[in-house]
Structures are given as C-alpha cells and as structure tokens.
Amino acid sequence: MACLCHQPETLDSIPRPQQWFVFVIGMLETMLWSGVIFGWASLTYPSCSAQDERFALLYTVACVVYTTPGILVGYGLHHLGLAFTRVMGGFMVCCGFLLLSLTSAATPDYLWGAIILLSVGGNTMRMGGLQFANLFPSARNTAMAIISGIFTPSAGILMVLQTAMLLFRSPWAVYVGLVALTINRPSCLAVGNPFIRARYPAEHFNRLIGIQGTVISVLTFLQYPHFTWAQDYYYLTFGVTLGVMSVSLAHPLHLLSKRYLGRVLTSYVPKEAL
C-alpha cells in the first residue's frame, strides 16, 4: 500500500503534461462516477404506489448518506492522504456497482447496500478530486469550480442506459427538464468550495468542506416528507417548490467577481499582525 500511495514531495517535481493528465483523469472520474445515485432511472414503469414510496425513501437515504460522512472524508484527506482516500472511494464505488448488478426482484435488499456504497464512495471521489486544483496554483479556484460542478453529468449515466434501451421513445420534455437542471446545478455548487478556499486558511479546507457536506445532508432529510406531501397535495407542493427555487436563485453571484474577492483578501489581517 505504501507503493500505491506514494506521492511526490512537491508539485514542482511533477512535469506539466503529467499535471494536466492527472487533472483530466480526475475530471473524468468525477464526471462519470461521483454522482450516479442522483440519476436513478427505472427501465420499466409499473404503477405501484408502494414501490414508488420505497424508491422515494431509497433516494432520500442516498442523498443523506452522500455527504453525511463528509467530516470523516475531510479528516481522512487531511491525515491519511489523497491517494489512500481515493483508493478507498474507488473500492466502495466498485462494490456498489457489484451489489447493484446482483439486485433483482428476489433480492431487493441488495439495493440498500448498493446505494450506500455508491453514495459514500462517490462523494469520497468528488472531495478527493478537489485536491487536483492544487496542481494549478494560479488558477486554483477555477479548477476547483470545474471539479465541483462536473460531477453533475454522472447523474445521467443510468439515464443513458435507459435511453439506449428505449431508443428515444420517452417524451422530450423530460430531457429538456434534465438539461435545465444539469445546467443549473453546477452554478449552485461551484461557488461554495472556491469561497471556502478563498475565505478561510488553506490548512482547514478539507475539514470545512466535509462539515459543509454533512450539514447539507442532514437538511436533506426534509426531502422524504416532501415526497409524501406531494402525493396528497400536488399543486400546493409544486407551488412551495417553485417559491423555494426562486429564493435559491438569489445565490451570491458576486463571489464570481475577482475584484470582490481581491478586496476581501487584501482586507484580511492575520492575527499575528494585530
């Protein structure tokens, strides 16, 4: 394991082409596997309210578990290193896909283990991918924003399999909605991590993004009662959702301004100077 987890002493010792190669590989891993659980696609459409409620519970658990262990992942990156943490994340994703392939109508309980492993492993790979931004010190925030937002297409992996089976017979309105959500999601996620990196000391970054993910996951518990509420009061639930989405659109776009971040950083005075 020591050979597998060997890392260079400094970034300067890594050739420039190898830095780009590592960053592109990290992007592809994040894009393909880190958010698979957000894109569950049913290959058939049986009308079964009990099954729908079960899948709603599964999806809620998957969303909560995705970043709840974020604190452990953050401390793992800080103390155990990037290579070891990413190997563990990849191992969990592989085990999750194995359990998913073994899931059938006779063995539905395998799905619980599959979504938990895919959730924890996918988030571990995503958080580990954020470290690749350090390969480009002058463009660290840009690289971090790319890694933060590029995991969204992984939610479409299972949808791609479904589309291949159905040969594009699904209504196009579904795809238009998915495209809109795919474009909107990175704009919300790509702001938080660069802000934490710019506003707080670098040595606390891994632990802070872990705490951030855990807090978000705890709030995700509200998702399941929302699904249950929508079954009885659809239009009221839809209206509340639109209102919440309208409020969420007021995210801090000013953080994208380099001039604003420059003023924040220049106004920061270390405690040692006081």
Residue, then its C-alpha position, 0 to 999 in steps of 0.5 A: m500500500a505504501c507503493l500505491c500511495h506514494q506521492p511526490e514531495t512537491l508539485d514542482s517535481i511533477p512535469r506539466p503534461q503529467q499535471w494536466f493528465v492527472f487533472v483530466i483523469g480526475m475530471l473524468e472520474t468525477m464526471l462519470w462516477s461521483g454522482v450516479i445515485f442522483g440519476w436513478a432511472s427505472l427501465t420499466y414503469p409499473s404503477c405501484s404506489a408502494q414501490d414508488e414510496r420505497f424508491a422515494l425513501l431509497y433516494t432520500v437515504a442516498c442523498v443523506v448518506y452522500t455527504t453525511p460522512g463528509i467530516l470523516v472524508g475531510y479528516g481522512l484527506h487531511h491525515l491519511g492522504l489523497a491517494f489512500t482516500r481515493v483508493m478507498g472511494g474507488f473500492m466502495v464505488c466498485c462494490g456498489f456497482l457489484l451489489l447493484s448488478l446482483t439486485s433483482a426482484a428476489t433480492p431487493d435488499y441488495l439495493w440498500g447496500a448498493i446505494i450506500l456504497l455508491s453514495v459514500g464512495g462517490n462523494t469520497m471521489r468528488m472531495g478527493g478530486l478537489q485536491f487536483a486544483n492544487l496542481f494549478p496554483s494560479a488558477r486554483n479556484t477555477a479548477m476547483a469550480i470545474i471539479s465541483g460542478i462536473f460531477t453533475p453529468s454522472a447523474g445521467i449515466l443510468m439515464v443513458l442506459q435507459t435511453a439506449m434501451l428505449l431508443f428515444r421513445s420517452p417524451w422530450a420534455v423530460y430531457v429538456g427538464l434534465v438539461a435545465l437542471t444539469i445546467n443549473r446545478p453546477s452554478c449552485l455548487a461551484v461557488g461554495n468550495p472556491f469561497i471556502r478556499a478563498r475565505y478561510p486558511a488553506e490548512h482547514f479546507n478539507r475539514l470545512i468542506g466535509i462539515q459543509g457536506t454533512v450539514i447539507s445532508v442532514l437538511t436533506f432529510l426534509q426531502y422524504p416528507h416532501f415526497t409524501w406531501a406531494q402525493d396528497y397535495y400536488y399543486l400546493t407542493f409544486g407551488v412551495t417548490l417553485g417559491v423555494m427555487s426562486v429564493s435559491l436563485a438569489h445565490p451570491l453571484h458576486l463571489l464570481s467577481k475577482r475584484y470582490l474577492g481581491r478586496v476581501l483578501t487584501s482586507y484580511v489581517p492575520k492575527e499575528a499582525l494585530 
